[in-house]
């Protein structure tokens, strides 16, 4: 696939790295020549220095025969104009744009071929807000991902000493939970992946990815770790777009406070939010945190646009008694350094957003993609089409499907019903199949499984 990426920042660079490794023809455009050279030194891609929305620059990038344009510069306006030029001048089939401003996002009539021709709009702030909201709703989870419109969830938890299943083989899950159907999709032990089998023994500190129907998630978590009480009191450090959206999304169910340095922004937040308490101050101010009873806080969330400020305020909050600390970190190099110590969960906006973009790049009918383990693994939801003659999966039992190495099927959703993937479950046409890949190099083989043969048509 020939893809043009506009913007070589964190999202654009991460996306280029993902796609270049999957045998795509990638061209990246940016005004920052230094950043482009850094990417070209690491990746087999083409780069062009220039303004991403200029027709001459798009022409030089080969927009006349590109399959897809992905505009992820830091400017909403450049992204939108670039999509307009690509459509008007070159009729580029698929145009994806990152749009941040709520003023644009709330005007749905703007985005169609008669106005601004964008096929898919990505809002990183909203993606990250939803990601953090799911973590709050599932105390103790490291990652919570939705599939089939929330019918199925893939959850990552750390196995704790004393959990009923810790030290036992996976085959005993059914004995422990006879009324709950679940499947362990993968285990990461000391950062190395393990494909689970019935004889696999769960060890303390294993990072376990399991899949289950939404209403069974807490029951499965209780088998792997001490079940945490639901959260009540939450402090958000940073009243920017993410802080505001998150407070708005959760304030009806939790006691929420926002700490924001800027007085004008505080005033704006207090007018927009109904039940959230807005505090002007520095989230790294020990006296302020103690005054706001940080020791009784269930979750401290640092979501400013400054990584260092987020890390320092989170570490301070944890030392002062915050039960759980979740920190937004833009620099990927920091994520592995800080998670698991004073910081319980480090959230990477790039990794949260990249799945939304990859969903539209995958071949076959792929409706959901989630990047896992800082991009090392991937979970996808694909729809099975065709019949027994034209499809490699339809009409076959899961145990008979020739899956690429390091890949397993976790669940199937059929007509709203969740079927956990046991070997004797048959795949039918229009099933939503949820797969887990611990080796992303196998993605092309997985895509081929769900591509329908010509005989079907």
C-alpha positions in Angstrom: 0.0 0.0 0.0 1.3 3.5 -0.9 0.8 5.8 2.1 1.7 9.4 2.6 2.1 10.5 6.3 2.0 14.3 7.0 3.9 15.1 10.2 7.0 13.4 11.6 6.2 14.0 15.3 5.7 11.3 17.9 2.5 10.0 16.3 3.7 10.3 12.7 7.1 8.8 13.5 5.6 5.9 15.4 3.1 5.3 12.6 5.8 5.3 10.0 7.8 2.8 12.0 4.8 0.5 12.3 3.9 0.6 8.7 7.4 0.5 7.2 7.9 -2.8 9.0 4.9 -4.2 7.2 6.1 -3.8 3.6 4.2 -0.6 2.8 5.5 2.2 0.5 5.8 5.1 3.0 6.6 8.8 2.4 6.7 11.2 5.3 6.4 15.0 4.9 7.5 17.5 7.5 9.0 21.0 7.7 11.6 19.7 10.2 14.5 18.3 8.1 16.4 17.1 11.2 13.5 15.0 12.4 13.1 13.5 8.8 16.7 12.6 8.7 16.5 10.8 12.0 13.5 8.8 10.7 15.3 8.0 7.4 18.4 6.8 9.3 16.2 4.2 11.1 13.5 3.2 8.6 13.2 2.2 5.0 11.0 5.2 4.0 11.1 8.2 1.7 11.0 11.7 3.2 10.2 15.2 1.8 10.9 18.4 3.6 8.2 21.0 3.1 4.8 22.3 4.0 2.4 19.3 4.1 -0.6 21.1 2.7 1.1 22.6 -0.3 0.0 21.0 -3.6 3.6 21.0 -5.0 4.8 19.1 -1.9 2.0 16.6 -2.1 2.8 16.1 -5.8 6.5 15.5 -5.1 5.4 12.8 -2.5 3.4 11.0 -5.2 -0.1 11.9 -4.2 -1.3 11.2 -7.7 -1.3 7.4 -7.1 -1.3 7.2 -3.3 -3.7 4.8 -1.7 -4.0 6.7 1.6 -3.0 10.1 3.1 -2.7 10.4 6.9 -2.4 13.9 8.2 -1.1 14.0 11.7 0.8 17.4 11.9 0.3 19.5 15.0 -2.0 21.9 13.1 -5.7 21.0 12.6 -5.8 23.5 9.7 -2.8 22.1 7.8 -4.3 18.6 8.2 -7.7 19.7 6.9 -6.3 21.6 3.9 -4.0 18.8 3.0 -7.0 16.4 2.8 -8.9 18.9 0.7 -6.0 19.2 -1.7 -5.5 15.4 -1.9 -9.2 15.0 -2.7 -9.6 17.9 -5.2 -6.4 17.4 -7.1 -5.7 13.7 -6.9 -8.9 12.0 -5.7 -6.9 10.1 -3.0 -9.1 7.2 -1.9 -8.7 7.4 1.9 -7.9 10.5 3.9 -7.3 10.4 7.6 -6.7 13.5 9.7 -5.9 14.3 13.3 -8.3 17.1 14.5 -7.9 18.3 18.0 -10.1 21.4 18.3 -13.5 20.8 19.8 -14.8 23.7 17.8 -14.2 21.7 14.6 -15.2 18.3 16.1 -18.7 19.4 17.1 -19.5 20.5 13.6 -20.1 17.2 11.9 -21.5 18.9 8.7 -17.9 20.1 8.0 -16.5 16.7 7.2 -17.9 15.2 4.0 -16.9 15.3 0.3 -19.0 18.5 -0.3 -17.2 20.4 2.5 -13.9 19.2 4.0 -13.3 15.7 2.5 -11.9 13.7 5.5 -12.9 10.0 5.6 -11.7 9.3 9.2 -11.1 11.9 12.0 -8.7 10.9 14.8 -8.9 12.9 18.0 -6.0 11.9 20.2 -7.3 13.6 23.3 -10.6 11.7 23.1 -8.8 8.4 22.5 -6.6 9.0 25.6 -9.6 10.1 27.6 -11.5 6.9 26.8 -8.4 4.8 27.5 -7.9 6.4 31.0 -11.7 6.2 31.7 -11.6 2.4 31.2 -8.7 2.1 33.6 -10.7 4.0 36.3 -13.7 1.8 35.7 -11.6 -1.4 36.2 -9.5 -1.0 39.4 -6.3 -3.0 39.2 -6.1 -3.3 35.4 -3.0 -2.2 33.5 -4.8 -2.0 30.2 -8.5 -2.4 29.2 -9.5 -2.6 25.5 -12.9 -2.8 24.0 -14.0 -5.0 21.1 -17.3 -5.6 19.3 -18.7 -2.2 20.6 -17.8 -3.1 24.2 -19.3 -6.6 24.3 -15.8 -8.1 24.8 -12.9 -6.7 26.7 -9.2 -7.6 26.7 -7.7 -6.8 30.0 -4.1 -6.9 31.2 -3.4 -7.4 34.9 -0.3 -8.2 37.0 -0.6 -11.5 38.9 -0.2 -10.9 42.6 1.0 -13.3 45.4 -2.1 -14.9 46.9 -4.3 -14.8 43.8 -6.3 -18.1 43.6 -4.8 -19.0 40.2 -1.2 -17.9 40.9 1.0 -20.9 41.0 -1.5 -23.1 39.2 -1.9 -24.3 35.7 -4.3 -22.4 33.4 -6.4 -25.6 32.8 -7.8 -25.1 36.3 -9.5 -21.7 35.4 -12.8 -23.5 34.6 -12.7 -25.3 38.0 -12.3 -22.0 39.8 -14.9 -20.3 37.7 -17.4 -22.8 36.4 -19.9 -20.1 35.5 -17.4 -17.8 33.8 -15.9 -18.4 30.3 -12.6 -16.7 29.7 -9.3 -17.3 27.8 -5.8 -16.1 28.6 -4.5 -14.6 25.3 -0.9 -14.1 26.3 1.4 -13.8 29.3 4.4 -11.5 29.6 7.0 -12.7 32.1 10.0 -10.5 32.7 9.1 -8.7 29.4 9.2 -11.9 27.4 6.0 -13.3 25.8 4.6 -16.7 26.5 1.9 -18.4 24.4 -0.4 -19.9 27.0 -1.3 -23.6 27.1 -3.3 -25.6 29.5 -0.1 -26.6 31.4 1.2 -23.0 31.7 1.7 -22.0 35.3 0.9 -18.4 36.3 3.7 -16.9 38.3 3.8 -13.8 40.6 4.3 -10.6 38.7 3.3 -12.1 35.3 1.5 -9.6 33.1 -1.6 -11.6 32.1 -3.8 -10.6 29.1 -7.2 -12.3 29.3 -10.3 -11.9 27.2 -13.9 -12.2 28.5 -17.4 -10.8 28.1 -17.7 -7.4 29.8 -19.8 -8.6 32.7 -17.2 -11.3 33.6 -14.1 -9.1 33.7 -14.1 -8.5 37.5 -14.6 -12.1 38.3 -11.6 -13.1 36.2 -9.4 -10.3 37.8 -10.2 -11.6 41.2 -8.6 -15.0 40.3 -5.3 -13.3 39.5 -5.0 -10.6 42.1 -6.6 -9.2 45.2 -9.7 -7.4 43.9 -9.5 -3.7 44.5 -12.4 -1.6 45.8 -14.0 0.7 43.3 -12.5 4.1 43.1 -14.2 7.2 44.6 -11.9 10.1 45.0 -9.9 11.3 42.0 -7.4 14.2 41.5 -6.5 15.3 38.0 -3.3 17.3 37.6 -3.7 19.4 34.5 -6.8 21.1 33.2 -6.0 21.0 29.4 -8.1 19.2 26.8 -7.6 15.7 28.3 -8.1 16.9 31.9 -11.3 18.7 31.0 -12.7 15.8 28.9 -11.8 13.2 31.6 -13.4 15.3 34.4 -16.5 15.8 32.2 -16.7 12.0 31.5 -16.4 10.8 35.1 -17.7 13.6 37.4 -21.2 12.1 37.7 -19.8 8.9 39.2 -16.7 10.0 41.1 -15.5 12.9 43.4 -13.2 14.8 41.1 -10.8 17.6 41.6 -8.6 19.3 39.0 -5.4 21.2 39.8 -4.6 23.7 37.1 -1.9 26.5 37.2 -3.4 29.0 34.9 -6.1 31.3 36.6 -8.0 32.0 33.4 -8.2 28.3 32.5 -9.4 27.5 36.1 -12.2 30.0 35.6 -13.2 28.4 32.3 -13.1 24.9 33.8 -15.3 26.0 36.8 -17.9 27.3 34.3 -17.9 24.2 32.1 -17.8 21.5 34.7 -20.8 20.9 37.0 -19.5 18.8 39.9 -15.8 18.9 39.6 -13.8 21.1 42.1 -11.3 23.3 40.3 -8.2 24.3 42.2 -5.6 26.8 41.0 -2.1 25.7 41.9 0.9 23.5 41.2 0.4 19.8 41.4 3.9 19.4 42.7 3.1 21.6 45.7 3.3 19.3 48.7 1.3 21.6 50.9 -1.5 21.8 48.4 -1.6 18.0 47.9 -1.7 17.5 51.7 -4.4 20.2 52.1 -6.5 18.3 49.5 -6.1 15.0 51.5 -3.9 13.3 48.9 -3.6 10.4 51.4 -7.3 9.6 50.9 -7.2 9.9 47.1 -7.9 6.7 45.2 -6.4 7.8 41.8 -4.0 10.7 41.1 -3.9 11.4 37.3 -1.1 13.6 35.8 -2.2 14.7 32.3 -0.4 18.0 31.6 1.6 18.3 28.4 4.9 18.3 30.3 6.4 14.8 30.9 8.7 15.9 33.6 6.0 17.7 35.5 3.7 14.7 35.2 6.4 12.3 36.5 7.5 14.5 39.5 3.9 15.3 40.6 3.0 11.6 40.3 5.9 10.4 42.4 5.2 13.0 45.0 1.5 12.1 45.1 2.4 8.4 45.5 4.9 9.1 48.3 2.2 11.2 50.1 -0.2 8.3 50.1 -2.2 8.3 46.8 -3.5 4.8 46.3 -3.0 4.6 42.5 -1.0 6.9 40.2 -1.6 7.1 36.4 0.8 9.3 34.4 0.6 10.6 30.8 4.0 10.4 29.2 4.7 11.5 25.6 8.3 10.5 25.4 8.3 6.7 24.7 11.8 6.3 26.2 10.4 7.3 29.6 7.5 4.8 29.7 9.5 1.7 30.6 11.7 3.6 32.9 8.9 4.8 35.3 6.1 2.3 35.1 5.9 -0.2 38.0 7.7 1.9 40.6 6.0 4.8 42.2 4.1 5.2 39.0 1.5 2.4 38.6 0.5 3.0 35.0 2.3 5.1 32.4 0.0 6.0 29.5 1.5 6.7 26.1 -0.7 8.9 23.9 1.1 7.7 20.8 0.4 4.0 21.5 -3.2 4.7 22.4 -3.7 6.7 19.2 -1.8 4.4 16.9 -4.4 1.6 17.1 -7.1 4.0 15.8 -4.9 4.7 12.8 -3.9 1.1 12.1 -7.5 0.1 12.0 -7.9 1.9 8.7 -4.6 0.6 7.2 -5.1 -3.1 7.8 -6.1 -5.2 4.9 -9.2 -7.4 5.0 -12.3 -6.3 7.0 -10.5 -5.1 10.2 -12.7 -3.0 12.5 -10.5 -2.7 15.6 -6.7 -2.6 16.2 -5.1 -2.1 19.6 -1.3 -1.7 20.1 -0.1 -3.5 23.2 3.1 -3.6 25.2 4.4 -0.3 23.8 3.9 -1.5 20.3 5.4 -5.0 20.6 2.1 -6.9 20.4 -1.2 -6.2 18.8 -4.9 -7.2 19.2 -7.2 -7.0 16.3 -10.9 -7.6 15.6 -11.6 -8.9 12.1 -14.8 -9.9 10.4 -14.9 -13.3 8.7 -16.4 -13.1 5.2 -17.0 -15.7 2.5 -17.8 -19.4 2.6 -15.9 -22.7 3.0 -14.5 -22.5 -0.5 -13.4 -18.8 -0.5 -12.3 -18.3 3.1 -9.5 -19.7 5.1 -11.4 -19.4 8.4 -15.2 -19.7 7.7 -16.5 -23.2 8.2 -13.5 -24.3 10.2 -13.1 -25.1 13.9 -10.7 -22.8 15.7 -8.3 -25.7 16.4 -8.1 -26.4 12.7 -7.2 -22.9 11.5 -3.6 -22.6 10.5 -2.7 -19.5 12.6 0.7 -17.8 12.2 3.2 -18.5 15.0 2.6 -16.3 18.0 -1.0 -15.7 17.2 -4.1 -17.0 18.9 -7.9 -16.4 18.7 -9.4 -15.1 22.0 -13.1 -14.8 21.3 -15.8 -14.6 18.6 -18.8 -12.3 18.7 -21.8 -13.6 16.8 -25.1 -11.7 16.7 -24.2 -10.0 19.9 -23.3 -13.2 21.7 -19.8 -13.7 23.0 -18.1 -17.1 22.3 -14.8 -17.7 24.1 -12.4 -19.4 21.6 -12.1 -23.1 22.4 -10.7 -25.4 19.8 -14.1 -26.9 18.8 -15.9 -23.5 18.2 -16.7 -23.1 14.5 -16.1 -19.8 12.6 -19.2 -18.6 10.7 -19.7 -15.9 8.1 -19.9 -12.4 9.6 -18.3 -13.5 12.9 -16.2 -10.9 14.6 -13.0 -12.7 15.4 -10.6 -11.2 18.1 -7.0 -12.2 17.7 -3.9 -11.6 19.8 -0.4 -11.3 18.1 2.7 -11.4 20.2 4.8 -10.9 17.0 3.6 -8.1 14.8 5.8 -9.4 12.0 3.0 -11.9 11.4 0.3 -9.3 10.7 0.4 -9.8 6.9 -0.3 -13.6 7.4 -3.2 -12.8 9.7 -4.6 -10.3 7.2 -4.4 -12.9 4.5 -6.5 -15.3 6.6 -9.4 -12.8 6.5 -9.1 -11.9 2.8 -11.8 -13.5 0.7 -10.8 -15.5 -2.4 -12.0 -14.4 -5.8 -14.4 -17.4 -6.0 -16.7 -15.8 -3.5 -17.5 -13.0 -5.9 
